[in-house]
Amino acid sequence: MYEAYKAVKANRGAAGVDGETLEMFEKDLARNLYKIWNRMSSGAYFPPPVRAVSIPKKTGGERVLGVPTVSDRIAQMVVKQMIEPDLEPLFLPDSYGYRPMKSALDAVGVTRQRCWKYDWVLEFDIKGLFDNLPHDLLLKAVRKDVKCNWALLYIERWLTAPMEKNGEVIERTRGTPQGGVVSPILSNLFLHYAFDVWMTRTHPDLP
């Protein structure tokens, strides 16, 4: 729990729906961390709604980030740090997004090398990936590779946690909030099966 708190502190981030900042949380750090641990270890932890924050996109329109509370970010970090060592080895070497010790610059470096080997490149973008992930297929992938029952329990609860926007609580039936701590690794797991493994199996002749 303390390691998860340190990781959340390093990432900073805004307050969630409860208005509690990281500095406010730290005023009674031991008690607050114990409260999260006690609820998670007993199965009684239920995530609060995530706060919707609209961010303008360079290409026009808006991207909606879901900002969890500080306590919920710590709870999510506990699960992320637990499942990541088991999920990381599954991902292909050419998968660079949201992975430890990898970055977009690494992908650029590989691309610079390969542009001398091939005459073409394929670029595409998945519109609203985080917002539209189907829960049933995502949970199918999660249940296949995450063996810890209490981690599965909380992942399911985070996926269905409501979103609060302008004082209105909105129920969610799909997607995982962009801004959640576990969202990146969950989206990577979905894309691993939906795209990477599919491409490898159905188009083995393509580099």
N, C-alpha and C positions, 0 to 999 in steps of 0.2 A: 504493500500500500504506500509506503514512504517513497519507494523508487518511482512509483507511478506519479506521485505528487511532484517529485523533482522534475520529471519529464514534462509534466503539464506547466510547471513554473517556468521552465526553460522556453517553452513555446509561447508563453504569455497568453494573450487572448482577452476578449471582452467579457463582460458579465452576461449571464443568461437572464431568464425570465424573472428570477428572484432579485436581480439587481446587485447580487453579491460579487464583489471583485476579488481577485486573488489576494490582495492586501487585507481585505476584510476577513477572508477565510483563514488567513495565517495568524490572526489575532488570537484564535483559540485552536491552533493547528492540531494538537494531539487529540483533543476531544472531537474535532470535526472528522479527522481521519478514522478514529475509532468508531464513530457513528456509521460511516460508510462501510467499514469492515464488518461491523456487527450485522448490518442489514444484508449485505451481500452474502455473508457466510451462512445466514439463516434462511436465505431464499426470499427475504421480505423486501428486497430493494426494488422499487418501481421508479423508473426514470421520470422526471418532470418534463413538461413540454419544452421543446427547443424554441428559442427566439428567432423569428424570421428577420433577416437583414437583407435588404435589396442592394446589390452592388451593380453599378452601371458597367456594361460590357463595351469594349473598344469598338466592336462591330455593330453596336446598337442593341437596344433592349436591356434587360436586366438579368442578373444571376442571383438567385435567392440562396443565401447561406443560412444554415440552421445552426445557431449558436447554443450549445448546451450550457448548463450551469457549471460552475467550477467543480462542484462535487461530482456532477455527472461526467465531466471530462476525466476526472481522476478514476472513477469507476470504469469508464470505457478503456482508459489506459491500462488498468489492471488486466483486463481481458485481452487487449491488443498485445501486451507484452508476453502474455501466456501462450496465445495461439500463434504468434508470428514465427517462432522457431520451427513449428511444425508445418506451416504453410509456405514459408519462404523457399524451401527446397523444391516445391512443386513447380514454381514459376520458371519460365524459360529464360535463358541468359539474355535474350534480346528484349526482355520486358523491363522498362526503366522507370515507369511512373510509380511514385509513392513507395519506393523501396529503400531499405537501409543501405547505405554505402553506394547508392546509384543516384544519378541525377540526369536532367535534360542535357547538360553539357556532355555527359558521357555518351548519350545517344548521338549528339552532334558529331563527336569525335569519331564514332564508328561509321556514321554516315559519310564523313569526309573521306574515309578510307575506301568505302565500298563504291563511292561514286566513280571511281576509276575502273571498277570491275563490271558494272552494269550500265546499260544505256537508258534505263527507265527507273522511275520511282513512283510508288503509289501513295497518295496522301488522302486520308479521309478523316472525318470528325463525327463522333457520335453525339447527336444533339440531345442535351439534357440527360446524360447518362445517369448521374446521381439521382435525379428526380424521377426517373422512369424504370429503374431496376425492378423487375417483377419479383415479389417476395417469395412466391412458391418455388421458382427456379433457383433463386439465390439461396434459400434455405435448404434446397436439395443439395446444392454444392457444399454448403456449410456442414450439413449433417454427415456428408461423405467423409470430410477431412478433419473436422473438429470433434474430438472424442470426449471432451470434458462436458459432462451434463450441465453443470451450473453455468459454464460459459455459453452453451447453447441456449439456456433459459434466458439469459440477459440479452443475448444478441437478438432473440425474437422480440423481447420487450422494447429494445431500442429501435427496431425497425418499425414498430407500430406506435411509438411515442408520438403524441400529437404535436402540432406546431402552432405557436401563438404569433399572430400577426395583427398589429394595430389593436390589441386587446381582444381579438377574436381567436378562439381555440379551434383549430382545423384538424380533423381526423386524417390520418394518413393510411393509405392502403397499398402504396407502392413507393419505391425509392428509399434511399438512405441519405439523411441530411448531409449536404456538402458543408463541411465544417465540423462534423462529428469525428471523434478520434478513431473509431473503428470503421468508419465509412470507406476510407481509402483501401484498406486491406480486404474489405468485403467486396468492393467493386473490382479489385484485382483478381479475386478468386472467381467472381462471375465471368470476367473477361477471359480468364485462363481457359475455362471450359467452353464458353460461348464463341470465342474467336481463336485463341492461340492453338488449343488442342484440335479444334475443328479444322483450321487451316493446315496443320501438320498432317492430319489424317486424310483430308479430302484433296489436298493439293501438295503432295510431297515433292512434286517436280519443281515447285516455285522456291526460289532461294529465300 
